Amino acid sequence: MTTFYIHQDILSANVRTVVTDEQQKIRYLMVGRWGVKGDSLSIYHLNGTILASVKQKSFSLIQQFDLFENHQLVGYMSRVLRFPKDVYIVRGLRWLIVGSQQSQYKVYYLNKLIMTVDKVVLTKGNFYRIAIENEEHTELCLCVAAVLDYWARSPHLLKLKKPLWAQRLDLSPSC
């Protein structure tokens, strides 16, 4: 099992993000941004080679992200359920993701654990700890972790304060 760390606040800031290992050695660079259909995030080796990327396929309540490895489409990720736990599926890879924003996500292939993502507090701040069981999935797992962070931080995907019909009709009292 290999463990990586990504600074939580930097990952969602649409800037270059470094991925470090347990010895705090930089292993990968994540570059990209989210928010508009077609936006993408790429995982680079330190020599500049793109290893994997994730591209935002649709921008709606039912969002999808395409996953690429070595410039080949290998699957796409979408949300299936949100309550009581978040459930996502990565079609093409047959991965199932279960968890919650407050605690931990686990990624499975059939009944085999692929990866866990949880939040930890280290001396340098808040980080995601990503524990990957098999190194051959590392780059795709990092892409999935970035999408999970995006969904956790997207204000339009968080719990609505007013019912949807009230938002559409704008029935809030005005002064």
MARVEXLUM-336417 format. One record per residue: x, y, z of N, C-alpha, C in turn; residue number from 1. Coordinates in pm, 1 decimal. Layout:
BEGIN
<rec <X,Y,Z>,<X,Y,Z>,<X,Y,Z>,NUM>
...
//
This chain:
BEGIN
<rec <84.5,-117.6,0.0>,<0.0,0.0,0.0>,<89.1,123.9,0.0>,1>
<rec <49.4,223.0,-80.9>,<121.8,348.9,-91.1>,<31.3,460.8,-41.5>,2>
<rec <88.1,554.0,33.2>,<10.4,665.1,87.9>,<63.6,796.5,32.7>,3>
<rec <-30.7,881.4,-7.2>,<2.5,1013.9,-59.9>,<-74.2,1119.3,18.1>,4>
<rec <-23.5,1242.6,12.7>,<-87.6,1355.0,81.4>,<-104.3,1471.0,-15.4>,5>
<rec <-222.5,1532.4,-11.2>,<-251.7,1650.5,-91.7>,<-307.6,1756.0,2.3>,6>
<rec <-251.7,1876.2,-4.0>,<-299.2,1985.7,81.6>,<-443.1,2018.4,42.8>,7>
<rec <-532.7,2009.6,139.8>,<-675.6,2022.0,114.2>,<-714.6,2158.2,57.8>,8>
<rec <-663.2,2265.7,112.7>,<-703.3,2399.2,68.5>,<-646.1,2433.8,-67.8>,9>
<rec <-532.9,2380.2,-103.1>,<-470.3,2410.9,-231.2>,<-535.4,2331.8,-343.9>,10>
<rec <-583.3,2209.5,-315.1>,<-642.0,2125.6,-419.6>,<-761.0,2193.2,-485.5>,11>
<rec <-843.6,2261.1,-409.5>,<-962.8,2322.8,-466.2>,<-940.4,2465.9,-511.4>,12>
<rec <-818.8,2515.4,-505.5>,<-790.5,2655.8,-537.2>,<-757.4,2680.2,-684.3>,13>
<rec <-770.6,2578.5,-769.9>,<-741.3,2592.3,-912.7>,<-599.2,2639.8,-939.4>,14>
<rec <-504.6,2588.1,-863.5>,<-363.6,2618.5,-883.3>,<-286.7,2486.9,-891.3>,15>
<rec <-159.3,2497.2,-919.8>,<-75.8,2376.8,-920.1>,<-70.3,2319.8,-779.7>,16>
<rec <-84.1,2189.4,-771.4>,<-84.9,2121.4,-642.9>,<17.3,2009.5,-646.0>,17>
<rec <95.2,1997.0,-541.0>,<191.4,1887.9,-534.0>,<131.8,1772.2,-455.8>,18>
<rec <168.8,1652.9,-496.1>,<129.1,1530.6,-427.4>,<255.6,1474.2,-365.3>,19>
<rec <254.1,1457.2,-233.9>,<372.9,1407.7,-163.3>,<349.4,1267.6,-110.1>,20>
<rec <457.2,1197.4,-82.5>,<447.2,1065.1,-22.9>,<463.4,1075.6,128.4>,21>
<rec <479.0,962.4,195.3>,<488.4,960.4,341.4>,<611.9,1031.3,394.9>,22>
<rec <717.0,1039.5,313.8>,<839.2,1108.6,355.0>,<836.9,1256.5,314.0>,23>
<rec <721.9,1305.6,271.8>,<703.5,1444.1,226.4>,<784.8,1475.5,100.9>,24>
<rec <816.9,1373.7,24.1>,<886.6,1390.3,-102.9>,<782.1,1411.7,-213.3>,25>
<rec <803.6,1511.2,-298.0>,<708.6,1540.8,-405.3>,<715.0,1429.4,-509.5>,26>
<rec <598.8,1371.5,-538.5>,<592.5,1260.6,-634.8>,<521.0,1297.1,-763.9>,27>
<rec <415.8,1381.3,-754.4>,<336.9,1418.6,-871.4>,<298.7,1565.4,-862.3>,28>
<rec <257.8,1619.2,-976.2>,<207.2,1755.4,-983.8>,<67.7,1749.2,-1045.7>,29>
<rec <-28.5,1816.0,-981.2>,<-164.8,1823.2,-1033.8>,<-187.9,1965.0,-1084.7>,30>
<rec <-232.3,1976.6,-1209.2>,<-255.5,2106.9,-1269.8>,<-392.4,2104.8,-1336.1>,31>
<rec <-471.3,2208.8,-1313.9>,<-601.1,2218.8,-1378.8>,<-697.5,2300.8,-1297.4>,32>
<rec <-822.6,2301.1,-1343.5>,<-926.6,2374.7,-1272.8>,<-1061.6,2312.4,-1302.3>,33>
<rec <-1162.7,2351.3,-1221.9>,<-1299.1,2302.3,-1236.1>,<-1395.3,2418.8,-1251.9>,34>
<rec <-1516.5,2387.2,-1291.9>,<-1622.8,2485.7,-1290.5>,<-1695.8,2502.3,-1421.0>,35>
<rec <-1631.7,2478.9,-1533.4>,<-1694.5,2496.5,-1663.7>,<-1682.8,2364.5,-1739.9>,36>
<rec <-1787.6,2333.4,-1816.1>,<-1783.7,2211.7,-1897.5>,<-1656.7,2212.3,-1982.6>,37>
<rec <-1585.9,2102.3,-1982.2>,<-1461.9,2092.2,-2058.2>,<-1337.0,2118.1,-1976.4>,38>
<rec <-1351.5,2173.9,-1855.0>,<-1234.4,2195.0,-1770.1>,<-1174.9,2060.6,-1731.4>,39>
<rec <-1045.1,2060.7,-1705.0>,<-980.9,1933.9,-1671.6>,<-870.5,1954.4,-1568.7>,40>
<rec <-829.4,1844.0,-1511.7>,<-718.4,1840.3,-1418.3>,<-628.5,1725.8,-1461.8>,41>
<rec <-498.7,1749.3,-1465.4>,<-403.9,1647.5,-1511.6>,<-303.1,1615.1,-1403.2>,42>
<rec <-260.3,1489.9,-1402.8>,<-156.6,1441.9,-1312.3>,<-28.6,1428.8,-1394.5>,43>
<rec <75.1,1500.6,-1351.8>,<202.9,1500.3,-1422.5>,<308.4,1428.5,-1339.7>,44>
<rec <394.2,1355.1,-1408.4>,<515.6,1304.4,-1347.5>,<609.4,1424.5,-1334.3>,45>
<rec <706.2,1418.4,-1248.9>,<797.5,1531.1,-1229.7>,<882.1,1562.1,-1352.6>,46>
<rec <890.3,1468.2,-1445.7>,<964.3,1495.2,-1569.4>,<877.8,1565.0,-1674.8>,47>
<rec <751.2,1593.2,-1643.1>,<663.2,1665.7,-1733.3>,<566.8,1581.3,-1813.4>,48>
<rec <571.3,1451.0,-1798.9>,<482.7,1360.4,-1871.6>,<344.4,1357.9,-1807.1>,49>
<rec <239.7,1370.4,-1889.8>,<102.5,1357.4,-1838.1>,<73.2,1209.2,-1820.5>,50>
<rec <36.9,1170.7,-1698.5>,<8.6,1030.5,-1668.8>,<-140.2,999.3,-1672.0>,51>
<rec <-221.6,1092.5,-1622.3>,<-366.6,1072.4,-1618.2>,<-433.0,1209.1,-1612.7>,52>
<rec <-559.3,1211.7,-1649.7>,<-634.7,1336.6,-1639.2>,<-782.0,1305.0,-1621.8>,53>
<rec <-851.9,1404.8,-1574.6>,<-996.7,1394.7,-1557.3>,<-1056.9,1520.6,-1618.6>,54>
<rec <-1162.3,1501.7,-1697.6>,<-1223.2,1613.3,-1769.3>,<-1370.8,1622.3,-1733.2>,55>
<rec <-1416.1,1743.5,-1704.0>,<-1555.1,1765.9,-1669.1>,<-1639.3,1754.2,-1795.8>,56>
<rec <-1723.0,1651.1,-1799.8>,<-1801.1,1622.0,-1919.6>,<-1929.7,1703.9,-1925.0>,57>
<rec <-1995.2,1720.7,-1811.6>,<-2119.9,1796.3,-1808.5>,<-2122.2,1883.9,-1684.9>,58>
<rec <-2196.5,1993.2,-1695.0>,<-2207.4,2087.7,-1584.1>,<-2354.5,2105.0,-1552.9>,59>
<rec <-2405.4,2019.5,-1466.1>,<-2544.8,2024.3,-1424.0>,<-2553.4,1955.7,-1289.0>,60>
<rec <-2675.6,1933.2,-1241.0>,<-2689.4,1862.5,-1113.4>,<-2639.0,1719.1,-1123.9>,61>
<rec <-2648.8,1660.3,-1242.6>,<-2596.4,1525.2,-1264.5>,<-2467.6,1540.2,-1345.0>,62>
<rec <-2358.7,1564.8,-1275.3>,<-2230.6,1587.9,-1341.8>,<-2159.2,1457.0,-1369.1>,63>
<rec <-2081.6,1458.2,-1475.8>,<-1999.1,1343.8,-1509.9>,<-1858.1,1392.3,-1540.3>,64>
<rec <-1762.5,1307.5,-1507.2>,<-1622.0,1335.8,-1532.6>,<-1561.8,1217.5,-1607.0>,65>
<rec <-1494.8,1246.6,-1718.4>,<-1423.9,1142.6,-1793.3>,<-1285.3,1124.8,-1734.2>,66>
<rec <-1242.3,999.5,-1720.8>,<-1109.8,966.5,-1669.2>,<-1022.8,913.9,-1782.8>,67>
<rec <-903.2,970.2,-1794.2>,<-809.3,931.1,-1899.0>,<-680.1,882.9,-1834.8>,68>
<rec <-623.1,777.5,-1893.9>,<-491.4,730.2,-1853.4>,<-409.0,714.1,-1980.3>,69>
<rec <-292.7,778.7,-1984.1>,<-208.4,778.9,-2105.0>,<-288.2,822.6,-2228.3>,70>
<rec <-368.5,926.9,-2211.4>,<-449.2,987.7,-2317.4>,<-559.2,896.7,-2370.8>,71>
<rec <-590.4,787.6,-2302.3>,<-696.2,696.1,-2342.5>,<-810.4,703.9,-2241.1>,72>
<rec <-933.6,717.9,-2289.9>,<-1050.1,718.8,-2202.7>,<-1065.3,581.1,-2139.2>,73>
<rec <-1065.6,577.5,-2005.1>,<-1077.5,448.5,-1936.1>,<-1209.1,435.9,-1859.3>,74>
<rec <-1280.4,547.0,-1839.3>,<-1407.2,540.4,-1768.8>,<-1460.9,678.9,-1740.8>,75>
<rec <-1580.4,681.5,-1680.8>,<-1634.5,809.4,-1637.2>,<-1701.3,794.0,-1502.0>,76>
<rec <-1697.6,901.2,-1427.8>,<-1740.7,901.7,-1288.1>,<-1867.1,985.6,-1273.3>,77>
<rec <-1963.7,932.6,-1198.6>,<-2086.4,1006.7,-1171.4>,<-2139.6,969.2,-1033.8>,78>
<rec <-2222.5,1058.3,-979.7>,<-2283.4,1035.4,-848.3>,<-2410.6,954.0,-867.2>,79>
<rec <-2429.9,854.8,-777.6>,<-2549.5,772.4,-781.4>,<-2644.7,814.3,-670.3>,80>
<rec <-2594.4,823.9,-547.4>,<-2675.0,862.6,-430.9>,<-2599.9,964.7,-347.6>,81>
<rec <-2675.3,1039.5,-267.3>,<-2612.5,1137.4,-179.4>,<-2653.4,1117.6,-33.5>,82>
<rec <-2756.4,1041.5,-4.3>,<-2803.2,1029.1,133.1>,<-2830.1,884.6,163.4>,83>
<rec <-2792.3,827.8,274.1>,<-2722.9,884.3,389.2>,<-2572.1,895.9,368.4>,84>
<rec <-2518.8,820.4,273.8>,<-2377.1,833.8,238.2>,<-2368.0,863.2,90.0>,85>
<rec <-2257.2,925.3,51.3>,<-2234.3,950.8,-90.2>,<-2196.1,819.8,-158.2>,86>
<rec <-2255.6,796.3,-275.3>,<-2222.3,678.8,-354.5>,<-2194.2,725.3,-496.5>,87>
<rec <-2077.8,687.3,-547.1>,<-2035.0,722.4,-682.4>,<-1999.0,594.1,-754.6>,88>
<rec <-2002.2,601.5,-885.8>,<-1961.6,486.9,-965.3>,<-1868.0,535.4,-1074.9>,89>
<rec <-1765.8,455.3,-1103.3>,<-1674.7,483.7,-1214.1>,<-1697.7,373.6,-1317.0>,90>
<rec <-1778.2,408.4,-1416.8>,<-1806.9,312.2,-1522.7>,<-1683.7,295.8,-1609.9>,91>
<rec <-1664.5,176.3,-1659.4>,<-1544.6,146.2,-1737.7>,<-1440.8,76.4,-1651.5>,92>
<rec <-1422.2,125.3,-1529.5>,<-1330.2,60.3,-1435.6>,<-1405.2,-28.3,-1336.6>,93>
<rec <-1536.1,-11.4,-1329.6>,<-1623.5,-84.3,-1237.3>,<-1584.9,-60.5,-1091.6>,94>
<rec <-1556.3,65.8,-1061.6>,<-1524.7,104.1,-924.6>,<-1649.0,160.8,-858.3>,95>
<rec <-1666.8,130.0,-732.1>,<-1774.7,183.5,-650.5>,<-1711.5,263.6,-537.9>,96>
<rec <-1760.0,385.9,-517.4>,<-1704.6,475.2,-415.5>,<-1813.7,504.4,-313.4>,97>
<rec <-1783.3,480.7,-186.8>,<-1880.2,501.2,-78.9>,<-1812.6,579.7,31.5>,98>
<rec <-1885.5,675.4,89.3>,<-1828.8,750.5,200.9>,<-1904.4,877.6,227.6>,99>
<rec <-1841.8,964.4,305.5>,<-1902.4,1093.6,335.2>,<-1792.5,1198.9,343.1>,100>
<rec <-1833.9,1324.5,322.1>,<-1739.5,1435.4,322.9>,<-1676.8,1454.6,460.0>,101>
<rec <-1749.4,1419.7,565.5>,<-1699.8,1442.2,700.8>,<-1599.6,1336.1,745.7>,102>
<rec <-1607.0,1216.7,690.6>,<-1519.0,1112.1,742.6>,<-1423.9,1058.3,636.2>,103>
<rec <-1466.5,959.3,559.9>,<-1374.4,887.3,473.4>,<-1447.1,833.0,351.0>,104>
<rec <-1375.2,824.8,239.5>,<-1425.7,757.6,120.3>,<-1346.1,629.9,99.5>,105>
<rec <-1415.4,526.5,51.9>,<-1350.1,401.2,15.5>,<-1389.5,367.5,-127.0>,106>
<rec <-1291.2,322.1,-203.5>,<-1312.9,285.4,-342.8>,<-1292.1,134.8,-354.9>,107>
<rec <-1390.7,68.9,-417.9>,<-1387.4,-76.5,-432.5>,<-1398.1,-116.6,-578.9>,108>
<rec <-1333.4,-227.3,-611.5>,<-1357.3,-298.8,-735.5>,<-1411.4,-434.1,-692.3>,109>
<rec <-1538.7,-459.9,-724.6>,<-1611.8,-575.3,-670.6>,<-1601.5,-568.1,-517.9>,110>
<rec <-1542.6,-664.1,-451.3>,<-1529.2,-655.9,-305.2>,<-1386.4,-624.6,-261.3>,111>
<rec <-1302.5,-584.5,-355.8>,<-1161.6,-556.7,-327.4>,<-1140.5,-406.8,-308.1>,112>
<rec <-1077.8,-369.6,-198.0>,<-1049.6,-229.7,-169.8>,<-939.8,-179.5,-262.5>,113>
<rec <-965.9,-65.1,-329.1>,<-869.5,-3.4,-419.4>,<-797.5,111.9,-349.4>,114>
<rec <-876.0,195.9,-276.0>,<-820.5,318.1,-219.1>,<-909.8,367.9,-107.0>,115>
<rec <-848.7,440.7,-12.1>,<-923.9,516.1,87.7>,<-876.1,661.4,83.6>,116>
<rec <-969.0,752.5,106.5>,<-938.2,895.6,112.3>,<-997.1,947.6,242.1>,117>
<rec <-913.4,1004.7,326.4>,<-964.3,1065.3,449.1>,<-888.9,1194.2,477.7>,118>
<rec <-945.6,1273.3,567.7>,<-886.6,1401.9,602.4>,<-799.8,1385.4,726.2>,119>
<rec <-682.5,1448.5,723.4>,<-592.2,1446.0,838.6>,<-539.0,1587.0,861.1>,120>
<rec <-501.7,1613.6,985.1>,<-441.9,1741.8,1020.2>,<-295.2,1716.0,1051.7>,121>
<rec <-207.7,1781.3,974.5>,<-63.9,1770.4,996.1>,<-11.0,1907.3,1037.8>,122>
<rec <116.2,1915.9,1066.4>,<173.7,2042.5,1112.4>,<161.7,2153.8,1008.0>,123>
<rec <156.2,2117.9,879.8>,<147.2,2217.9,773.3>,<4.2,2250.4,732.8>,124>
<rec <-96.1,2190.3,797.9>,<-235.0,2221.0,766.7>,<-319.7,2097.3,746.8>,125>
<rec <-434.6,2117.1,679.6>,<-529.5,2009.1,653.0>,<-492.7,1940.7,521.3>,126>
<rec <-487.8,1809.0,525.0>,<-448.9,1731.1,408.3>,<-548.3,1619.4,383.4>,127>
<rec <-551.9,1573.2,258.0>,<-616.3,1447.3,225.1>,<-508.3,1340.4,228.6>,128>
<rec <-536.1,1232.3,300.5>,<-447.2,1116.2,298.7>,<-510.3,1014.5,204.4>,129>
<rec <-436.7,977.5,102.1>,<-487.4,886.2,1.0>,<-404.0,759.2,7.2>,130>
<rec <-466.0,652.6,53.7>,<-397.4,523.8,66.6>,<-442.3,434.4,-49.0>,131>
<rec <-347.5,397.4,-134.0>,<-376.7,320.7,-254.9>,<-316.7,181.2,-240.1>,132>
<rec <-400.2,80.8,-259.4>,<-359.1,-57.8,-238.6>,<-263.1,-108.1,-346.5>,133>
<rec <-285.0,-69.8,-471.9>,<-205.0,-120.1,-582.8>,<-148.9,-1.0,-660.7>,134>
<rec <-19.4,6.1,-674.1>,<44.5,122.7,-736.8>,<4.0,145.6,-882.3>,135>
<rec <-41.9,44.7,-951.2>,<-80.1,63.5,-1091.3>,<-202.0,155.0,-1106.2>,136>
<rec <-277.6,176.1,-998.5>,<-395.9,262.5,-1001.7>,<-368.2,402.7,-948.4>,137>
<rec <-245.1,434.3,-915.9>,<-213.0,558.4,-845.0>,<-266.6,683.1,-914.0>,138>
<rec <-235.0,702.0,-1038.8>,<-271.6,826.1,-1107.3>,<-422.7,841.3,-1119.2>,139>
<rec <-494.0,733.2,-1152.8>,<-640.2,740.9,-1161.1>,<-702.3,765.7,-1023.8>,140>
<rec <-644.3,707.2,-920.9>,<-694.6,730.4,-785.5>,<-678.6,876.8,-745.4>,141>
<rec <-568.6,938.4,-784.1>,<-548.7,1080.1,-754.7>,<-652.2,1165.8,-827.4>,142>
<rec <-687.0,1128.3,-950.2>,<-792.0,1198.9,-1023.9>,<-927.0,1185.4,-954.3>,143>
<rec <-957.9,1065.2,-909.6>,<-1084.5,1041.6,-839.0>,<-1089.1,1124.0,-710.6>,144>
<rec <-978.7,1129.6,-637.4>,<-973.6,1209.3,-514.5>,<-998.5,1357.0,-543.6>,145>
<rec <-947.3,1407.2,-654.4>,<-969.8,1547.7,-691.7>,<-1117.0,1572.9,-721.7>,146>
<rec <-1182.9,1479.8,-788.7>,<-1325.7,1494.8,-817.6>,<-1406.6,1489.9,-688.1>,147>
<rec <-1371.3,1401.0,-596.8>,<-1441.4,1394.1,-468.2>,<-1428.4,1525.9,-392.7>,148>
<rec <-1309.7,1585.8,-397.1>,<-1289.6,1715.8,-333.9>,<-1375.4,1822.3,-401.3>,149>
<rec <-1383.4,1820.3,-532.8>,<-1465.2,1917.3,-606.1>,<-1611.3,1905.7,-564.0>,150>
<rec <-1663.7,1783.0,-560.5>,<-1802.8,1764.4,-522.1>,<-1826.9,1804.4,-376.8>,151>
<rec <-1729.2,1782.9,-291.4>,<-1744.7,1820.5,-150.0>,<-1748.4,1970.9,-131.1>,152>
<rec <-1684.0,2046.2,-219.6>,<-1672.6,2191.3,-203.5>,<-1765.2,2272.6,-293.4>,153>
<rec <-1834.9,2209.1,-384.7>,<-1919.0,2283.4,-478.6>,<-2045.6,2332.7,-410.2>,154>
<rec <-2065.1,2465.3,-401.6>,<-2180.9,2517.5,-330.0>,<-2314.1,2479.2,-393.2>,155>
<rec <-2320.7,2463.2,-525.2>,<-2447.1,2428.0,-588.1>,<-2482.2,2280.9,-566.1>,156>
<rec <-2388.0,2202.0,-516.6>,<-2414.5,2061.7,-489.6>,<-2441.5,2034.8,-342.6>,157>
<rec <-2420.9,2136.3,-258.7>,<-2447.4,2118.7,-116.9>,<-2596.9,2121.3,-91.9>,158>
<rec <-2636.0,2087.2,29.0>,<-2776.3,2080.1,65.1>,<-2844.1,2215.9,43.2>,159>
<rec <-2956.9,2214.3,-23.5>,<-3029.8,2336.6,-50.4>,<-3099.3,2387.0,74.9>,160>
<rec <-3100.2,2519.1,97.6>,<-3163.3,2575.7,216.1>,<-3313.4,2590.4,197.7>,161>
<rec <-3357.0,2624.7,76.4>,<-3499.5,2637.6,46.2>,<-3538.4,2523.6,-46.4>,162>
<rec <-3666.4,2483.9,-43.9>,<-3709.4,2383.7,-141.7>,<-3686.8,2435.9,-283.1>,163>
<rec <-3666.0,2345.4,-376.0>,<-3635.1,2384.1,-512.6>,<-3745.5,2469.4,-574.0>,164>
<rec <-3872.9,2435.7,-545.8>,<-3982.0,2514.2,-602.9>,<-3980.9,2656.7,-550.3>,165>
<rec <-3939.6,2677.4,-425.0>,<-3933.3,2812.1,-368.7>,<-3818.6,2891.0,-430.9>,166>
<rec <-3710.3,2823.1,-465.3>,<-3599.8,2891.5,-530.5>,<-3638.8,2936.3,-670.2>,167>
<rec <-3714.2,2851.5,-741.2>,<-3753.3,2885.0,-877.7>,<-3852.3,3001.1,-878.7>,168>
<rec <-3944.6,3001.6,-783.5>,<-4047.2,3104.5,-781.1>,<-4003.4,3227.4,-702.1>,169>
<rec <-3894.1,3215.0,-627.6>,<-3844.4,3321.4,-542.4>,<-3956.2,3374.6,-452.5>,170>
<rec <-4010.2,3285.5,-366.0>,<-4120.1,3320.9,-277.3>,<-4072.6,3373.6,-142.8>,171>
<rec <-3947.9,3411.3,-135.1>,<-3896.9,3465.8,-9.2>,<-3958.0,3605.1,11.4>,172>
<rec <-3987.7,3640.4,139.5>,<-4047.0,3771.5,165.3>,<-3949.1,3882.1,131.4>,173>
<rec <-4000.4,3986.2,70.7>,<-3914.4,4100.1,37.3>,<-3955.6,4220.6,120.9>,174>
<rec <-3859.6,4303.1,157.0>,<-3886.9,4420.0,240.6>,<-3883.6,4545.1,159.3>,175>
//
